[in-house]
Amino acid sequence: MLKRNKLICAVFAAAILGLLMFGVLTNAGYIHAIDNAGIALIVHHGAWNPVVIAVTNLGNPPVITAFAVMLALYFLIKRRYRVTVFIATNMIVVNLANFIVKNIVQRQRPFIQDPSITPLVHAGGFSFPSGHSAGAVLLYGTIFLLAGYLAGRPKTRRLLRGFCLLMILLIGASRIYVQVHFPTDVLAGYALGTCGLMLSWAITSLWMTKDGLPERLKDLIDRP
């Protein structure tokens, strides 16, 4: 993947985040339209609640951090020190960016804005953007990018990448289902995570090739 394409992805994600952020700050009509449409797509069923809660808990910051630490330790044990730095830096920088954006926008959660809503899980702090969604993109997006190293067989790599995409989508949707986020919060989390991941990948991918990454990663590394 060309460095230019990675940067384009980062800029596109940043533009989406900026548009959503501006819309929430100005109470724009398109924000309400997106939220209403997204909420309408979510069908609640009591029998699904335990499963959805389990999925949303997989996006909790301590869980995402624990998985990221294990992934970093794996590459550390393999002496892929630059990849370890890549993973750690992504988690720190994007989580910091998420904290900053939350405190700039200060959007209240759905159950705060509408006391008639009863959330299925505890959630504190501000709503925009969704930290669970950003964290899911960071963790599973990183695994997606490094699947060429983690899995040798093409079929296994495809399954791993498919699983990563599924987890990103499920964790984001679960935050709407349990009624602790608006759909635009989730979209903003996706955008923030994607922007950070693609920007970091564009900057560090060539640097990481010096860490002895295998030939299977060539399709993701910058070309002249």
N, C-alpha and C positions, 0 to 999 in steps of 0.2 A: 504494500500500500504506500503510495507516494506521500511524502511529507506534506505536500500541498493539499492533498485530499484530507489528511488528518486535521490540518489547520482549518480547512473549509468546514469540516464537521464541528470543530470547536467553536468557530465563529457563528455558525448556524444555531448551535445549541445556546450560545450566549445571547443571540438575538431573541430567541424564544423566551429565555429567562427574563430578559429585559422587558419584552412586551408584556409578559404576565405580571411582572413586578410593577410596571407602570399602571397596568389595568387595575390591579388590586389597590394601589395607592390612590388612584383617582376614582375608584368605584365605578369603573367603566362597564357599560352594558354587556360587552362581549365576555367579560369574566362571568357574569351571572348566567349568560347563555351557555357557556361551556360547562359550568358547574351543574346547571339544571339538566343538561343533556347527559352528562356523565353519571349523575346520581340516578337518572331514570334507567340507565343500563344495568344498574346493580339490583339484582333480585335477592331479597332476604328470605331465608328459610331457616327455621329454628334448628333443623337437623344439620345444617352446614356450619353452624356457629363454632363448635369445637374445632373443626378442621381449619376454618378461616382464622380463628384466634391463634392456632398453632402456627399457621403460615406467617401471620403478622408478627408473632413473637420471634420468628427467625430473622426478622429485620430489626429487632431491638439493637441499639448501639452496642451493648456489651457482647451480644452474640456475633454481630458483624465484626467487631474488633477482635474477638477471640478467633474467628475463622481467618481474619486477615493476618493475625500474629502467627497462626499455624502455617499459613501459606508462606509467609516471610521466613519462618524458621526452616521450612522445607528447602527453600532456595539457599538459605544460609548454610545448612548442613551440606548441600550440594556445592558449596563454595561459589555460588552465583551471587556475589556480594552486590553487584550493581542492580540486579533484579530485586534484591531485598530492599535496597534503598528506594527503588522505584515504587514498590508496594507501600512502604512506610511513609514516603513523602506524599503519595496520593491521599492516603487516609488522613494525615495531619492537615494538609492544605485545604482539602475540600471540606472537611469537618469544620475547620476554622471559617471558611467562606460561608458555609451553611449557617453558622452561629451569627456571623455578621449580617447576612441578609435577613435572617429572622428578626433581629433586633432593629433593623432599619424599617422593615415593613410593619412589624408588630400586629399581624393579623390574628384575631382571636379564633379559636377553634369553633367548629360548627355547634357543639353542645354549649358553648359559652354564648354564642350569638343567639341561639335558640334553645332556651332551657327545657323545652319539651323533648329534646333529643336525649336519649340515654345511650351513651357510648358503651360498647361491649368490653373495652379495655381501658385501663388508666392511661392518661396522656397529659403531660404538663407542658408549660412553655407556649410559645407562639406556634402558629399553624403553618405559615408560609416561609420557606418551602418545606416539603416533607423530608425530614432527615432519614427516615426509613428508605424512601425511594432513592435518594441520593446515595445512601450507603449500599443499597442493593446494586445500583449501577457500578459503583466503585469496586465492590468485591467480586461480583459475578462478571462484570465487564473485564476486570483484570484476568480472571480465570479464562474467560473467552479468548482474550488476546494471547495468553500464554498456553493455550490448549495444545499447541504444537510441541511444546516442551513436556507437558504433563501426560500426554497420551501419544503413543507411537503409531498406532494404526489409524488410518483415515476414518474408518467407520466409528471408532471410539472417539476421535476428535469431534466428529459431527454430532455424536450423541451428547458429548460434554458441552459443546457450544449450544446445542438445542436446550439442554437442561438449564444452562445459565440464562438464556433469554426467557425461558418459562418462569424461572424464579424471580427475575426482575419484574415481569408483568404481574405475577401473582402477589408479590409483596406490595406493589403499588396499589393494585385493585383491593387488596385486603384492608388497606388504610381507609379507603372510602367505605367499604362494607361495615367496618366496626365503628364508623361515624366519628372518627377523630380528625379527618382531613377532608377538605374539598378536593374535587378532581383537579382543579388548577394548582393546588398545593403539590399534588403528586406529579403533574406534568412539569412543574418548576423544579422539583427534586430530580426528576429524570434529566432535565436540561442542565442543571448544575453539575450533576455527576458526569454526564457525557462531556460537557465542556472541559471539566478538569481532567478527565481521563484522556481525552483526545489531545489536549494541549500537552499534557505530560508525556504521552506516547510519542508525539511529534518531536519533542525536544530531546528525549532520552533514548529513542529506539536504536539509533546508530551507536550511541555510547554503550548500550547494553550488549551489542554484538561483540564487543571486545571482552565480554565476560564468558565467551565460549558457548553462546547459545547455539543450538543445533540447526542444521540446514532446513529443518521443517518450518522454521520461523521466517524464512526468506520472503514468503508471500506477505508478511506483515511489516517487514523492515523497509526503511526508505531506500529508494533507488535514485540514481542521479537524474 
